[in-house]
Amino acid sequence: MEHYIIQNFGPNLKRLRQKAGLSQTDLAKELGIGKQYLSDYEKQKSYPTFANLDKIACFFQVNSSQLFGTIKESVVEDRSSDLENLMDEFCELLEKRLKQSAK
């Protein structure tokens, strides 16, 4: 059986929603779409319009690999983002320490 990239969308949307701690109802309200549309997206019964896809990507601040990639690709992307955030925090902390020691 062939696997199409669109098949990853529903599970990725659900994962992102749950990671954000949102119910389908809450996310639907945030996006300005009906809860049933969101449920159908997650269950792969239907797929979003380009306008709704853009709303989803903007809301979660994700790129196409996080919406359409495999779980493995999404995990790598998430970890990469986490690593970037940790590096930013480390640099800020180091900068503060250096300023304190210079006084």
SULJO-V311719 format. One line per field, one symbol per residue. ss: DSSP state (@ for helix, = for strand, . for the rest). burial: b if it has 16 or more other ideal C-beta (glycine too) atoms within 10 Angstrom, else e. A space follows every 50 residues. Layout:
BEGIN
ss=???
burial=???
END
This chain:
BEGIN
ss=......@@@@@@@@@@@@@....@@@@@@@@...@@@@@@@@.......@ @@@@@@@@@@...@@@@@..@@@@@@@@@@@@@@@@@@@@@@@@@@@@@@ @@.
burial=eeeeeeebbbebbbbbbeeeebebeebbeebebeeebbbebbeeeeebee ebbebbbeebebeeebbbbeeeebeeeeeeeeeeeeeeeeeeeeeeeeee eee
END
